[in-house]
Amino acid sequence: MAMDEAGLGQRVQQARQAAGLTQQALCQKAGLSYSTLTKIERGAIKSPSIFTIQTISVALGTSLDALLGTAAAPVTPERQTVRSKSGVRFVYFDINGCLVRFFHRAFTHLSAVSGTPPDLIESTFWHYNDQVCRGKMSVSAFNKVLAKQLQVDIVDWLDEYLQAIEPIPETYELLQWVAEKYHVGLLTNIMPGFVEIMRERGYLPDVPYDAIIDSSKIGAIKPEPEIYETAEADAKVAPEEILLIDDTRANLMAATKRGWHVIWFDDYRAGESVARVREALEPEAV
């Protein structure tokens, strides 16, 4: 049987999210390795075995035909959402600088353990960061470059990142509140695999995301047009019905050019930013 790996991966991901399972939870339930599931969802495994897909379908409570795309998947009721007075129906949240405080402390830590000046570490990081966030350079390759610059044997940037970031409580609660009323998604420039790990470890709110736009999977970063085009397609609403919450003005300006609503988030004044979002998302009168 011919198999559409990319389409299969998308159907598996959608079925898993509809079931309210993280990748780790599905792996435990289906007895799969984490790497196998992530590769299936990305479409990286060519022709996964029917046995594996059958195991996943049983764990998700759906049919093999539904995952293979040979029959219509069960229809689930659409969540009842509202529209704001300004017409917003879908809200995208940035991650770094909005849901978690940024990771600059990692530069200080790496400097302390290696003796390398922090400005040299940071310049090396930013030189390669966009390539990694586009998925054009692997995290392991980036670790080797950084280790060479620091003249140390090993650097684990994921570990440094997770040790340095801090969830922003105000936005964490805000996203949960928004998800009760609106369709929500993540729209982030981020390195491969980081979103999944952050969700599994509780750095991101556990809500039913309607779309997760991960730059490393799209192959483009904000403020490039391609990532916004994908976000619009996945939101399944008109551009003027989307609100982007982001801490970078260039990203917000690119969104406004497409007709999106935007709110600049200031994590130094998180409470004020949250109040602006709540005001902007006041539902229209019924």
Secondary structure, DSSP 8 states (H G I E B T S, - for coil): ----HHHHHHHHHHHHHHTT--HHHHHHHHT--HHHHHHHHHT-SSS--HHHHHHHHHHHT--HHHHHTSS------------BTT---EEEE-SBTTTEE--THHHHHHHHHH---HHHHHHHHHHHHHHHHTTSS-HHHHHHHHHHHHT-S---HHHHHHHH-EE-HHHHHHHHHHHTTSEEEEEE---TTHHHHHHHTTSS-----SEEEEHHHHT--TTSHHHHHHHHHHHTS-GGGEEEEES-HHHHHHHHHTT-EEEE--GGGHHHHHHHHHHHT-B---
